């Protein structure tokens, strides 16, 4: 039960993390899996890609396909809406962190 609850909470953190990196530069899924693992998140492609598709459907990300070494790679970039959401999420996360840090 605890794992399910934590997983649900962490998905929100992961989405903020995704928006943060999408603002810096376009990324592809395998890179994001590696990036998240460096922060202790164990994400499988079966979890990440539906999340990316959901964020794209919500207008937070846009996808561009590029051919890299003969293979099509999907790069994700932040949208204007995604940027607005990121700004607000950063404010809320900062306020929450200040309150719960001790």
Backbone bond lengths (Angstrom), bond angles and torsions (degrees), N, CA, C in turn:
res aa  C-N    CA-C-N  psi(-1)  N-CA   C-N-CA  omega(-1)  CA-C   N-CA-C  phi
1 X - - - 1.460 - - 1.524 111.22 -
2 X 1.330 116.92 -45.42 1.454 120.96 -179.04 1.530 111.15 -60.49
3 X 1.342 116.90 -40.40 1.461 120.33 179.41 1.518 111.77 -60.50
4 X 1.332 116.89 -40.74 1.464 121.01 179.07 1.523 111.54 -62.90
5 X 1.313 115.71 -42.55 1.467 120.72 -179.00 1.519 110.19 -66.55
6 X 1.332 116.81 -47.47 1.465 120.30 179.28 1.516 111.35 -62.25
7 X 1.323 116.63 -40.79 1.470 120.59 179.93 1.530 110.74 -59.57
8 X 1.317 115.75 -42.40 1.466 120.48 179.41 1.527 110.77 -63.68
9 X 1.327 117.05 -43.09 1.461 120.75 177.43 1.528 111.48 -64.48
10 X 1.321 116.19 -44.47 1.459 120.24 -177.51 1.531 112.11 -65.86
11 X 1.316 118.22 -28.46 1.474 119.89 177.65 1.522 111.37 -60.25
12 X 1.316 117.08 -34.72 1.467 119.94 176.91 1.529 110.02 -68.09
13 X 1.336 117.04 -42.62 1.470 120.42 177.10 1.527 110.32 -61.12
14 X 1.313 115.42 -42.06 1.464 120.95 -178.45 1.521 110.40 -62.96
15 X 1.316 117.53 -40.33 1.463 120.34 179.00 1.530 111.31 -63.59
16 X 1.323 117.17 -39.06 1.467 120.07 176.12 1.524 109.50 -64.56
17 X 1.319 115.79 -41.94 1.465 120.96 178.66 1.532 110.70 -60.82
18 X 1.304 116.30 -42.84 1.472 121.67 178.66 1.527 110.19 -61.73
19 X 1.314 117.08 -47.43 1.466 120.25 179.41 1.531 110.99 -61.96
20 X 1.314 116.51 -39.56 1.464 120.94 178.43 1.530 110.87 -57.50
21 X 1.325 116.63 -47.99 1.466 119.45 -178.82 1.528 112.10 -73.26
22 X 1.315 117.00 -33.70 1.466 119.75 178.21 1.516 110.69 -65.35
23 X 1.318 116.99 -28.56 1.469 120.49 177.20 1.532 110.60 -72.28
24 X 1.327 116.53 -36.49 1.465 121.03 -178.86 1.527 111.71 -69.15
25 X 1.336 116.08 -46.31 1.466 121.46 178.86 1.524 108.83 -170.98
26 X 1.330 117.02 155.20 1.462 119.29 177.34 1.537 110.41 -60.27
27 X 1.314 116.15 145.24 1.461 121.60 -179.88 1.520 109.01 -134.29
28 X 1.335 115.50 163.51 1.462 120.61 174.30 1.527 108.40 -116.04
29 X 1.312 116.23 161.14 1.455 122.43 -170.26 1.515 115.64 -56.48
30 X 1.337 118.01 -46.39 1.465 120.22 -178.12 1.531 110.26 -61.62
31 X 1.326 117.17 -38.10 1.461 120.10 177.08 1.521 110.38 -63.29
32 X 1.326 117.02 -42.34 1.460 120.63 -178.99 1.521 111.31 -65.16
33 X 1.310 117.88 -36.73 1.467 120.86 177.03 1.526 109.37 -60.62
34 X 1.318 117.00 -44.18 1.469 121.12 177.83 1.530 110.93 -64.03
35 X 1.317 116.66 -44.39 1.464 121.65 179.99 1.526 110.45 -59.78
36 X 1.307 117.13 -47.01 1.457 121.03 -179.54 1.527 111.57 -65.14
37 X 1.325 116.90 -35.90 1.474 119.33 179.60 1.523 110.93 -65.22
38 X 1.337 117.41 -30.00 1.466 120.81 176.95 1.532 111.94 -65.95
39 X 1.327 116.02 -17.51 1.463 121.40 179.76 1.528 111.64 -108.01
40 X 1.326 116.03 13.21 1.462 120.46 174.62 1.514 115.95 89.92
41 X 1.320 117.44 7.07 1.469 120.50 178.34 1.523 109.16 -96.30
42 X 1.317 116.05 125.06 1.462 122.18 179.23 1.527 107.88 -98.57
43 X 1.335 115.60 92.69 1.469 120.97 -176.48 1.523 109.78 -107.52
44 X 1.295 115.94 131.63 1.462 120.48 174.23 1.532 108.05 -95.03
45 X 1.335 116.87 159.51 1.470 118.59 175.10 1.531 111.88 -57.11
46 X 1.327 116.55 -33.55 1.463 120.72 179.83 1.520 113.64 -67.05
47 X 1.310 117.00 -17.18 1.460 121.56 175.41 1.517 111.08 -98.83
48 X 1.342 116.34 -43.41 1.463 120.04 -175.76 1.523 112.92 -67.59
49 X 1.341 117.43 -49.09 1.467 118.58 -173.26 1.530 113.66 -63.10
50 X 1.338 119.88 -41.59 1.475 117.59 173.76 1.526 112.61 -61.20
51 X 1.350 116.58 -34.49 1.457 120.30 177.40 1.527 110.46 -65.31
52 X 1.327 117.25 -45.14 1.467 120.90 177.51 1.526 110.91 -61.52
53 X 1.327 116.89 -42.51 1.475 120.53 179.04 1.528 110.60 -63.69
54 X 1.314 116.32 -39.67 1.469 120.35 177.98 1.530 110.65 -64.03
55 X 1.320 116.40 -43.02 1.467 120.07 179.20 1.527 110.66 -66.10
56 X 1.325 116.19 -34.35 1.467 120.17 176.20 1.531 110.17 -67.84
57 X 1.322 116.97 -44.47 1.472 121.32 178.90 1.518 111.82 -62.32
58 X 1.330 116.27 -30.77 1.466 121.21 179.21 1.521 112.64 -81.38
59 X 1.329 116.66 -4.55 1.457 120.35 178.10 1.523 114.44 86.03
60 X 1.340 116.98 11.92 1.461 120.24 -179.18 1.525 112.35 -85.53
61 X 1.328 116.05 -31.03 1.458 122.79 -179.55 1.522 109.64 -126.97
62 X 1.322 114.90 155.41 1.458 119.94 169.72 1.516 107.44 -125.95
63 X 1.314 115.74 148.90 1.455 121.75 -174.59 1.520 109.85 -111.78
64 X 1.325 115.24 139.81 1.461 121.27 174.67 1.522 108.07 -131.23
65 X 1.310 116.24 130.07 1.458 119.85 179.45 1.516 109.80 -92.69
66 X 1.345 115.74 132.42 1.461 122.26 177.98 1.518 108.31 -130.47
67 X 1.306 116.04 145.75 1.454 120.32 175.61 1.526 108.63 -89.85
68 X 1.330 114.92 121.88 1.465 121.99 -179.22 1.525 107.59 -128.24
69 X 1.325 115.94 117.97 1.466 121.91 -178.82 1.524 111.60 52.53
70 X 1.324 115.76 42.30 1.456 121.84 176.72 1.516 115.50 80.10
71 X 1.320 117.50 -0.51 1.464 120.62 179.55 1.523 109.35 -116.92
72 X 1.329 115.19 147.46 1.465 119.93 176.95 1.519 108.38 -82.32
73 X 1.329 114.91 124.96 1.466 121.47 178.54 1.520 107.71 -117.87
74 X 1.312 116.02 134.72 1.464 121.38 -179.60 1.527 109.21 -95.49
75 X 1.319 115.12 120.06 1.460 121.73 177.84 1.515 109.18 -103.43
76 X 1.328 115.33 138.81 1.455 121.49 -179.74 1.517 109.95 -111.23
77 X 1.328 115.33 137.44 1.456 122.74 -179.89 1.530 108.06 -131.87
78 X 1.315 116.44 153.92 1.461 120.94 -179.49 1.530 109.94 -76.05
79 X 1.313 116.19 147.17 1.467 121.95 174.94 1.526 108.54 -99.19
80 X 1.311 115.93 175.65 1.466 119.94 176.57 1.535 110.29 -60.68
81 X 1.332 116.18 -44.11 1.462 120.29 177.37 1.529 110.27 -62.04
82 X 1.324 117.15 -43.69 1.459 121.05 178.53 1.513 111.50 -58.96
83 X 1.316 116.52 -40.03 1.454 120.94 178.48 1.534 110.96 -64.99
84 X 1.316 116.90 -42.04 1.469 120.78 177.89 1.527 110.72 -62.33
85 X 1.327 115.92 -42.68 1.460 120.77 179.37 1.529 109.75 -65.38
86 X 1.328 117.43 -41.01 1.459 121.11 178.90 1.527 111.50 -61.22
87 X 1.311 117.05 -43.75 1.466 120.64 178.89 1.526 110.08 -58.49
88 X 1.309 116.56 -47.26 1.466 120.69 -179.35 1.532 110.97 -67.62
89 X 1.327 117.41 -41.34 1.469 120.78 -179.99 1.521 111.27 -63.66
90 X 1.326 117.18 -38.18 1.472 120.34 177.38 1.528 110.67 -61.90
91 X 1.320 116.21 -43.76 1.475 119.79 178.84 1.524 110.66 -60.11
92 X 1.321 115.88 -48.60 1.466 120.46 -177.40 1.527 110.88 -66.11
93 X 1.330 117.48 -41.45 1.464 120.93 179.59 1.521 110.46 -64.02
94 X 1.324 117.25 -40.34 1.461 121.29 179.54 1.521 110.79 -64.44
95 X 1.316 117.21 -45.05 1.461 121.19 178.52 1.532 110.29 -62.14
96 X 1.319 116.87 -43.06 1.452 120.57 179.17 1.528 110.53 -63.87
97 X 1.328 117.05 -45.14 1.458 120.81 -179.96 1.523 111.11 -58.93
98 X 1.325 116.91 -44.35 1.458 119.98 179.32 1.526 111.29 -58.85
99 X 1.323 116.48 -36.22 1.455 120.21 -176.68 1.534 112.52 -77.25
100 X 1.314 118.16 -36.89 1.461 120.83 -172.52 1.524 114.88 -101.54
101 X 1.314 119.01 -0.29 1.462 121.70 -172.40 1.523 114.50 -62.63
102 X 1.301 119.18 -23.96 1.465 121.13 -177.70 1.513 112.93 -99.05
